[in-house]
């Protein structure tokens, strides 16, 4: 509790900075016509500034530079984050080609790994330290690049990516304060403050969007925070960041599998993301869809906290949550309308759930729409 109170000033200063900067960036974007274009995939209407991530980036960078001690790890994170942010910002301004944007993300991800020692280093399993030196750079690099894109992929509804990111970094604050990772906790608190200062302007109906610059930057910062906090740890605790960021990771993995099964490029956009499924297939409102995904993220975050104090009960909670998510994936056809092994097994054993033409879920329909 003392550690949490000690990080409060960092949180509040960052919050105030983002809260002040966001309407300024919003006005700047409208004045210079830096707005989100409407298309068949978007759910917004009207002129909405698309570079809200600039307010978050400026607030986080300023507070870290002014209020925290700067070691090589922190400096490298700031430099790498700036590169990732610039890639997203240029994409928001000029619509970069996917490979060009990816190049910025990859370059920015390498900076903290190669120059700041921000990477996974070893696993302590049953009292034996397992050195993974041959893979540490590759695993850390893939983690940062993957999570940067994962947060960007879920940025499809007002307040979704920013709210989920807030829940994630607050969880890092809680676990970090108990585990003694004070510096990591302070940076997480700064990121959380910036997000909370931005969120009132981004929640439905949004006045400003994160843009690629904000979503990619947040994914990068979350990935770096997880590596700072869990770079050398037990086998169980290495699962903390994966559990906490379950929602964006799950959505990203399913998107890659789904597109590969259809013979599409992994960069092909579609309306089969988790938030699209809830909103369009289940008929849930925009605002409630976001709140549902906040709740799911919060439940996985709570599971990670429970796991920190009790491995047994934490694993039980994670198993139950994963089972529910798996059934949802099968029911809604997020991978494929024909992918429902668990439900299919249940149907063969019990005869239920039965298929019908009017079934709500894809797994229970006799025929599927082309």
LINWO-V387725 format. One record per backbone hydrogen bond with DSSP energy under -1.0 kcal/mol. NH is the residue of the N-H (numbers start at 1). CO is the residue of the C=O. Records with the same first field share a line. If there is no record, write none. Layout:
NH->CO + CO
//
This chain:
5->1
6->2
7->3
11->7
12->8
13->9
14->10
15->11
16->12
17->13
18->14
19->15
20->16
21->17
22->18
25->21
26->22
27->23
28->24
29->25
30->26
31->27
32->28
34->29
35->33
36->48
50->34
52->209
53->210
54->51
55->52
56->52
57->53
58->54
59->55
60->56
61->57
62->58
63->59
64->60
65->61
66->62
67->63
68->64
75->71
76->72
77->73
78->74
79->75
80->76
81->77
82->78
83->79
84->80
85->81
86->82
87->83
88->84
89->85
90->86
91->87
92->88
93->89
94->90
95->91
101->97
102->98
103->99
104->100
105->101
106->102
107->103
108->104
109->105
110->106
111->107
114->110
115->111
118->112
119->117
121->231
122->231
123->130
124->233
125->128
128->125
130->123
132->121
135->132
136->132
139->135
140->136
141->137
142->138
143->139
144->140
145->141
146->142
147->143
148->144
149->145
150->146
151->147
152->148
153->149
154->150
156->154
160->157
163->159
164->160
165->161
166->162
167->163
168->164
169->165
170->166
171->167
172->168
173->169
174->170
175->171
176->172
177->173
178->174
179->175
181->176
182->180
185->181
186->182
187->183
188->184
189->185
190->186
191->187
192->188
193->189
194->190
195->191
196->192
197->193
198->194
199->195
201->198
203->199
207->201
208->201
209->49
214->210
215->211
216->212
217->213
218->214
219->215
220->216
221->217
222->218
223->219
224->220
225->221
226->222
227->223
228->224
229->225
230->226
233->122
235->124
238->234
239->236
240->237
243->239
244->240
245->241
246->243
249->245
250->246
251->247
252->248
253->249
254->250
255->251
256->252
257->253
258->254
259->255
260->256
261->257
262->258
263->260
264->259
268->265
277->273
278->274
279->275
280->276
282->277
284->278
289->285
290->286
291->287
292->288
293->289
294->290
295->291
296->292
297->293
298->294
299->295
300->296
301->297
302->298
303->299
304->300
305->301
306->302
307->303
308->304
309->305
310->306
314->310
315->311
316->312
317->313
318->314
319->315
320->316
321->317
322->318
323->319
324->320
325->321
326->322
327->323
328->324
329->325
330->326
331->327
332->328
334->329
339->336
344->340
345->341
346->342
347->343
348->344
349->345
350->346
351->347
356->364
363->331
364->361
365->362
//
